[in-house]
Structure formats: structure tokens, C-alpha cells
Amino acid sequence: MSVVYDAGALIAADRGERQIWADHEALMRRGFVPWTTAPVVAQVSRSPDQARLRRFLRSCHVAAFDPSEAHAVGALLGKTSAADVVDAHVVITAAARAATVLTSDPRDLRRLSDRLPTPIPVERV
């Protein structure tokens, strides 16, 4: 199971919420390395003192915002009249990996996902 973490999942990890850490560790034990995106990291990274967040991210792949994705992200936003570039990038990243998005805000991400040729699962953390 491939997973892409949105900001809510990283915030939960930074707060030390046991459920996200347990789910993360279960994925790792099954051989899956979760993904997040560089823009999501930028949203939640506020201080070098966020040791839990940094430890959590060490066991994740972090997808860059590649210039080749910019048009796809913009087109997806245009289809939904949405404005959150970070959310659209998370959905595009998950779609490219046939992954499930884990988020604290599933409504907006589902709206974006529903406009993809093949929608991806979006689950609440």
C-alpha cells in the first residue's frame, strides 16, 4: 500500500500522536516507504526543534515539486476552481504512485481527486 502524507499527518506525527506513528511503523514493517511532498514539509516545518517531525521524515520519501508537474497541478486546480497548490500537488503525487492520501482535511483533497481520470483514495488521519 503506497501512502502520501498531507500536512495533517505530519502535524500529527510532530505532536507525537500514537496512531499516526503506529500506522507509519506498520507500513514500514510491511516494506512500504510512505511519501510526502516538499511543499507539505514547508507547510509544517517551523523550527529545527521539531525533532519528532524530522525523525518521522527520515523514513519517508519526499517528492520535489518538479517544474514538469506545474501544468498538471494548475490544470487540476482549474477543474475544481480550487486554489491550494500544495493540496493539488499532493493529489498529483499520489496519483502518479497509485497511492492513498492520508490527511486531516479529506474534503478538499477528495474534491481534487474526483477530477482525476482515475481518482485516488483519500483517508482521514
Rosetta silent file (secondary structure, phi, psi, omega in degrees, C-alpha in Angstrom):
SEQUENCE: MSVVYDAGALIAADRGERQIWADHEALMRRGFVPWTTAPVVAQVSRSPDQARLRRFLRSCHVAAFDPSEAHAVGALLGKTSAADVVDAHVVITAAARAATVLTSDPRDLRRLSDRLPTPIPVERV
SCORE:     score description
SCORE:     0.000 S_00000001
   1 L     0.000  116.324  177.093    0.000    0.000    0.000 S_00000001
   2 L   -88.744  138.155 -175.430    1.562    3.237   -1.114 S_00000001
   3 E  -131.697  141.635  171.306    0.721    6.285    1.003 S_00000001
   4 E  -119.832  123.873  179.239    1.244   10.031    0.594 S_00000001
   5 E   -86.230  132.563  170.452    1.063   12.118    3.760 S_00000001
   6 L   -92.301  179.489 -175.470   -0.566   15.541    3.682 S_00000001
   7 H   -56.150  -39.240 -178.017    0.195   18.232    6.252 S_00000001
   8 H   -59.206  -37.609  178.714   -2.277   16.856    8.807 S_00000001
   9 H   -67.685  -41.332  179.803   -0.418   13.560    9.017 S_00000001
  10 H   -68.921  -36.226  176.912    2.918   15.313    9.531 S_00000001
  11 H   -64.313  -41.761  177.631    1.421   17.609   12.167 S_00000001
  12 H   -61.586  -42.406  177.903    0.051   14.564   13.990 S_00000001
  13 H   -63.226  -42.583 -179.933    3.495   12.940   13.876 S_00000001
  14 H   -63.355  -32.991  178.564    5.114   16.136   15.153 S_00000001
  15 L   -79.006   -8.378 -179.832    2.653   16.202   18.050 S_00000001
  16 L    80.475   22.372 -179.483    3.586   12.617   18.877 S_00000001
  17 L   -65.410  123.373 -171.911    0.118   11.227   18.203 S_00000001
  18 H   -60.500  -37.961 -174.897    0.424    7.491   18.720 S_00000001
  19 H   -63.470  -44.708 -179.431   -1.939    6.379   15.962 S_00000001
  20 H   -66.261  -37.935  177.776   -0.012    8.015   13.100 S_00000001
  21 H   -66.335  -40.781  179.096    3.264    6.653   14.462 S_00000001
  22 H   -65.181  -43.960  178.198    1.769    3.148   14.819 S_00000001
  23 H   -63.447  -41.185  179.508    0.334    3.265   11.285 S_00000001
  24 H   -62.131  -47.155  179.699    3.638    4.581    9.945 S_00000001
  25 H   -64.189  -37.078  177.657    5.617    1.834   11.640 S_00000001
  26 H   -63.781  -41.294  176.502    3.174   -0.811   10.371 S_00000001
  27 H   -60.927  -45.765 -178.741    3.685    0.419    6.802 S_00000001
  28 H   -62.032  -41.888  179.051    7.449    0.311    7.223 S_00000001
  29 H   -61.883  -30.811  179.732    7.327   -3.249    8.639 S_00000001
  30 L   -85.826    3.414  175.766    5.387   -4.317    5.535 S_00000001
  31 L    90.423   10.530  179.516    8.088   -2.843    3.320 S_00000001
  32 L   -99.405  132.294  174.656    6.299    0.349    2.280 S_00000001
  33 L  -106.003  114.127 -178.620    8.064    3.693    2.495 S_00000001
  34 L   -65.943  158.787  177.993    5.498    6.487    2.716 S_00000001
  35 E  -112.674  157.364  162.089    5.736    9.648    0.635 S_00000001
  36 E  -145.103 -173.312 -179.725    5.076   13.284    1.311 S_00000001
  37 E  -123.612  154.976  177.920    5.932   16.356   -0.748 S_00000001
  38 H   -58.656  -41.224  177.123    8.437   19.159   -0.284 S_00000001
  39 H   -62.836  -33.730  176.532    5.641   21.777   -0.238 S_00000001
  40 H   -66.415  -43.403  177.228    3.898   19.844    2.567 S_00000001
  41 H   -58.350  -42.084  178.538    7.147   19.764    4.531 S_00000001
  42 H   -62.439  -35.434  179.207    7.403   23.527    4.022 S_00000001
  43 H   -63.742  -36.548 -171.425    3.856   23.966    5.370 S_00000001
  44 H  -104.300  -16.463 -177.741    4.610   22.199    8.653 S_00000001
  45 L   -80.603  115.924 -176.795    8.305   22.854    9.248 S_00000001
  46 L  -122.017  -17.902 -173.058    8.606   25.785   11.607 S_00000001
  47 L  -160.421  146.848  173.989   11.713   25.140   13.690 S_00000001
  48 L   -68.044   -7.298  179.152   14.818   22.969   13.820 S_00000001
  49 L   -83.073    0.175 -179.865   13.496   21.931   17.239 S_00000001
  50 L   -81.980   69.176 -174.537   10.795   19.731   15.665 S_00000001
  51 H   -62.153  -40.854 -179.898   12.740   16.555   16.405 S_00000001
  52 H   -63.713  -43.318  178.796    9.744   14.208   16.073 S_00000001
  53 H   -60.833  -46.413 -178.751    8.833   15.650   12.688 S_00000001
  54 H   -65.035  -37.332  176.076   12.393   15.325   11.444 S_00000001
  55 H   -65.119  -43.243  179.111   12.642   11.735   12.726 S_00000001
  56 H   -60.829  -45.106 -177.532    9.348   10.876   11.014 S_00000001
  57 H   -67.813  -25.788  177.841   10.516   12.431    7.731 S_00000001
  58 H   -61.052  -23.716 -179.869   13.775   10.451    7.768 S_00000001
  59 L  -106.029   25.162  176.504   11.693    7.359    7.000 S_00000001
  60 L  -124.955  151.703  164.629    9.695    8.997    4.182 S_00000001
  61 E   -83.062  140.623  177.030   10.366    9.761    0.552 S_00000001
  62 E  -117.888  113.572 -179.971    9.895   13.483   -0.110 S_00000001
  63 E   -80.421  130.160  175.034    8.736   14.336   -3.617 S_00000001
  64 L   -73.166  163.435  171.456   10.019   17.621   -5.006 S_00000001
  65 L   -91.973   92.371 -176.695    7.710   19.982   -6.841 S_00000001
  66 L   -74.208  137.549  178.960    9.116   19.300  -10.267 S_00000001
  67 H   -55.333  -28.593  179.697    8.532   22.009  -12.886 S_00000001
  68 H   -67.582  -17.444  179.429    7.090   19.359  -15.204 S_00000001
  69 H   -89.695  -13.233 -172.935    4.209   18.911  -12.719 S_00000001
  70 H   -58.156  -41.919 -179.389    3.303   22.594  -12.556 S_00000001
  71 H   -68.671  -39.486  178.196    0.908   22.479  -15.502 S_00000001
  72 H   -64.039  -41.186  177.934   -0.837   19.333  -14.213 S_00000001
  73 H   -63.388  -46.997  178.761   -1.251   20.933  -10.785 S_00000001
  74 H   -62.178  -41.155  179.173   -2.618   24.122  -12.330 S_00000001
  75 H   -63.907  -40.660  178.480   -4.983   22.208  -14.608 S_00000001
  76 H   -64.182  -41.558  176.887   -6.344   20.219  -11.667 S_00000001
  77 H   -62.204  -40.263  178.776   -6.930   23.429   -9.726 S_00000001
  78 H   -62.896  -36.756  179.950   -8.711   24.893  -12.754 S_00000001
  79 H   -67.294  -24.206 -175.163  -11.061   21.893  -12.981 S_00000001
  80 H  -113.281   -1.381 -174.442  -12.155   22.375   -9.376 S_00000001
  81 L    56.100   29.127  177.360  -11.901   26.155   -9.001 S_00000001
  82 L   -92.295  169.530 -177.259   -9.616   25.431   -6.051 S_00000001
  83 L  -128.850   -8.856 -173.162   -6.546   27.467   -5.149 S_00000001
  84 L   -83.063  100.392 -178.216   -4.405   25.303   -2.851 S_00000001
  85 H   -61.753  -38.198 -178.880   -1.324   24.382   -4.878 S_00000001
  86 H   -63.335  -46.300  177.776    0.016   22.178   -2.086 S_00000001
  87 H   -59.728  -45.823 -179.538   -3.171   20.066   -1.972 S_00000001
  88 H   -63.328  -37.844  177.856   -3.206   19.672   -5.743 S_00000001
  89 H   -66.122  -38.759  176.435    0.454   18.650   -5.728 S_00000001
  90 H   -59.926  -45.808 -179.248   -0.253   16.030   -3.053 S_00000001
  91 H   -64.864  -43.181  177.826   -3.055   14.587   -5.202 S_00000001
  92 H   -63.149  -41.130  178.217   -0.897   14.591   -8.360 S_00000001
  93 H   -62.979  -44.279  179.528    1.942   12.937   -6.406 S_00000001
  94 H   -65.804  -41.912 -179.449   -0.397   10.263   -5.043 S_00000001
  95 H   -62.126  -39.206  179.963   -1.943    9.614   -8.454 S_00000001
  96 H   -65.375  -20.759 -178.020    1.496    9.086  -10.005 S_00000001
  97 L  -112.413    7.083 -175.158    2.161    6.398   -7.389 S_00000001
  98 L    48.812   47.916 -173.671   -1.354    4.894   -7.218 S_00000001
  99 L  -107.639  163.665  172.813   -1.229    5.851   -3.550 S_00000001
 100 E   -94.496  137.237  175.174   -3.709    6.704   -0.825 S_00000001
 101 E   -91.671  132.292  172.482   -3.549   10.200    0.654 S_00000001
 102 E  -107.227  122.825 -172.617   -3.655   10.446    4.452 S_00000001
 103 E  -148.319  160.983  172.018   -4.904   13.863    5.558 S_00000001
 104 L   -92.978   -5.380 -177.252   -6.779   15.695    8.273 S_00000001
 105 L  -129.610   70.198 -174.535   -8.794   17.530    5.586 S_00000001
 106 H   -67.581  -25.485 -174.636  -10.210   14.874    3.239 S_00000001
 107 H   -58.835  -53.164 -177.924  -12.981   17.029    1.764 S_00000001
 108 H   -65.091  -40.354 -178.696  -10.768   19.324   -0.314 S_00000001
 109 H   -70.284  -35.707  175.825   -8.435   16.533   -1.382 S_00000001
 110 H   -65.307  -38.953  177.802  -11.328   14.270   -2.402 S_00000001
 111 H   -59.729  -41.494  176.315  -12.742   17.083   -4.498 S_00000001
 112 H   -67.978  -46.348 -178.730   -9.422   17.298   -6.331 S_00000001
 113 H   -59.162  -38.996 -177.995   -9.093   13.519   -6.593 S_00000001
 114 L   -62.714  -17.698  179.713  -12.571   13.191   -8.073 S_00000001
 115 L   -93.363   -0.586  176.265  -11.448   15.242  -11.083 S_00000001
 116 L   -78.644  154.561  174.901   -8.599   12.850  -11.952 S_00000001
 117 L   -57.150  -37.962  174.312   -9.076   10.278  -14.736 S_00000001
 118 L  -127.541   99.617 -178.602   -8.616    7.625  -12.026 S_00000001
 119 L   -58.235  149.365  178.524   -9.475    9.030   -8.580 S_00000001
 120 L  -106.939  154.220  177.828   -7.223    8.042   -5.698 S_00000001
 121 L   -70.145  142.614  176.005   -8.329    7.122   -2.174 S_00000001
 122 E  -128.861  122.903 -176.803   -8.228    9.887    0.417 S_00000001
 123 E  -124.774  148.312  178.930   -8.440    8.910    4.083 S_00000001
 124 E   -81.413  138.972  173.010   -8.617   10.893    7.309 S_00000001
 125 L   -95.471    0.000    0.000   -5.821   10.606    9.876 S_00000001
